[in-house]
């Protein structure tokens, strides 16, 4: 499948098969995050890979009781190690850096036949406690990862380009 087809058919997955993710596949997905660009190539992140079933279940509860999070065979927590920094445009560096890295993992997972779902609804404090993340860091997302139980494919609705693009000035 070419890149544009991969992007067109990738979906957020909220139901997973009880099938383990092979270590080689997981390492390729993590490698895609390692290779992601970051501001000044600082790579100011840490990824906690959670496979323990009890801990995954607890993370699902900490994610506003989204039980499907804990049902995925792997959860990757993306953690910003430098959450204070701003780019000169005023946007937090960590949010951009980790968004790029997690997007790399999301697309790499889809390329491997796995599903993911970006989780932003969770208790920062509870997840930090569960994963023993120091207070000075910020968890940006939880990324459940596994084989989709529902393999629906195909294009999803997106606004047409003419509704989201303007040239030379905003309008």
BELMO-V978897 format. One record per residue. N is the residue number from 1. RES is the residue in three letters. PHI is phi as a letter, one per 20 degrees, with the letter a starting at -180 (999 if undefined). PSI is psi as a letter, one per 20 degrees, with the letter a starting at -180 (* if undefined). BURIAL is + if it has 24 or more other ideal C-beta (glycine too) atoms within 12 Angstrom, else -. Layout:
# BELMO-V978897
n->{N/N}
res->{RES/RES}
phi->{PHI/PHI}
psi->{PSI/PSI}
burial->{BURIAL/BURIAL}
This chain:
# BELMO-V978897
n->{1/2/3/4/5/6/7/8/9/10/11/12/13/14/15/16/17/18/19/20/21/22/23/24/25/26/27/28/29/30/31/32/33/34/35/36/37/38/39/40/41/42/43/44/45/46/47/48/49/50/51/52/53/54/55/56/57/58/59/60/61/62/63/64/65/66/67/68/69/70/71/72/73/74/75/76/77/78/79/80/81/82/83/84/85/86/87/88/89/90/91/92/93/94/95/96/97/98/99/100/101/102/103/104/105/106/107/108/109/110/111/112/113/114/115/116/117/118/119/120/121/122/123/124/125/126/127/128/129/130/131/132/133/134/135/136/137/138/139/140/141/142/143/144/145/146/147/148/149/150/151/152/153/154/155/156/157/158/159/160/161/162/163/164/165/166/167/168/169/170/171}
res->{UNK/UNK/UNK/UNK/UNK/UNK/UNK/UNK/UNK/UNK/UNK/UNK/UNK/UNK/UNK/UNK/UNK/UNK/UNK/UNK/UNK/UNK/UNK/UNK/UNK/UNK/UNK/UNK/UNK/UNK/UNK/UNK/UNK/UNK/UNK/UNK/UNK/UNK/UNK/UNK/UNK/UNK/UNK/UNK/UNK/UNK/UNK/UNK/UNK/UNK/UNK/UNK/UNK/UNK/UNK/UNK/UNK/UNK/UNK/UNK/UNK/UNK/UNK/UNK/UNK/UNK/UNK/UNK/UNK/UNK/UNK/UNK/UNK/UNK/UNK/UNK/UNK/UNK/UNK/UNK/UNK/UNK/UNK/UNK/UNK/UNK/UNK/UNK/UNK/UNK/UNK/UNK/UNK/UNK/UNK/UNK/UNK/UNK/UNK/UNK/UNK/UNK/UNK/UNK/UNK/UNK/UNK/UNK/UNK/UNK/UNK/UNK/UNK/UNK/UNK/UNK/UNK/UNK/UNK/UNK/UNK/UNK/UNK/UNK/UNK/UNK/UNK/UNK/UNK/UNK/UNK/UNK/UNK/UNK/UNK/UNK/UNK/UNK/UNK/UNK/UNK/UNK/UNK/UNK/UNK/UNK/UNK/UNK/UNK/UNK/UNK/UNK/UNK/UNK/UNK/UNK/UNK/UNK/UNK/UNK/UNK/UNK/UNK/UNK/UNK/UNK/UNK/UNK/UNK/UNK/UNK}
phi->{999/e/g/f/f/g/f/f/e/f/c/f/d/c/c/c/f/e/c/f/e/g/g/f/f/g/f/f/f/f/f/f/f/f/e/f/f/b/g/l/l/f/l/e/b/b/d/e/e/d/d/f/g/f/f/f/f/f/f/f/f/f/e/l/l/e/g/f/g/f/e/f/f/b/c/d/e/e/c/e/e/c/f/e/f/d/f/f/e/n/e/g/g/f/f/f/g/f/f/f/f/f/f/g/f/f/f/f/f/f/f/e/n/d/d/b/b/f/d/d/e/b/e/g/f/f/f/g/f/f/e/l/e/g/g/f/e/c/e/e/b/d/c/f/b/r/f/f/f/d/e/f/c/o/f/d/f/b/g/f/g/f/e/c/d/c/d/m/b/f/b}
psi->{p/r/g/h/h/g/h/h/i/p/q/p/p/j/p/q/q/m/p/q/p/q/h/g/g/g/h/h/g/h/h/h/h/h/i/q/q/r/p/k/k/h/l/l/r/p/o/o/o/p/h/p/g/g/h/g/g/h/h/h/g/i/l/l/k/n/h/h/g/i/i/q/i/q/p/p/p/o/p/p/i/m/i/h/q/q/r/i/i/j/p/p/g/h/h/g/g/h/g/g/g/h/g/g/g/g/h/h/g/h/h/j/j/r/q/r/o/p/o/i/n/r/o/g/g/g/g/g/g/h/j/l/p/q/h/i/r/p/p/g/q/p/n/q/p/a/p/p/h/o/k/p/r/r/q/r/p/q/q/q/g/i/i/i/p/q/p/h/q/p/*}
burial->{-/-/-/-/-/-/-/-/-/+/+/+/+/+/-/+/-/-/-/-/+/-/-/-/+/+/-/+/+/+/-/+/+/-/-/+/-/+/+/-/-/-/-/+/+/+/+/+/+/+/-/-/-/-/+/+/-/+/+/+/-/+/+/-/-/+/-/+/+/+/+/+/+/+/+/+/+/+/+/+/+/+/+/-/-/-/-/-/-/-/-/-/+/+/+/+/+/+/+/+/+/+/+/+/+/+/+/+/+/+/+/+/+/+/+/+/+/+/+/-/-/+/-/+/-/-/+/+/-/+/+/-/+/-/-/-/+/+/+/+/+/+/+/+/+/+/+/+/-/-/-/-/-/-/-/-/-/-/-/-/-/-/-/-/-/-/-/-/-/-/-}
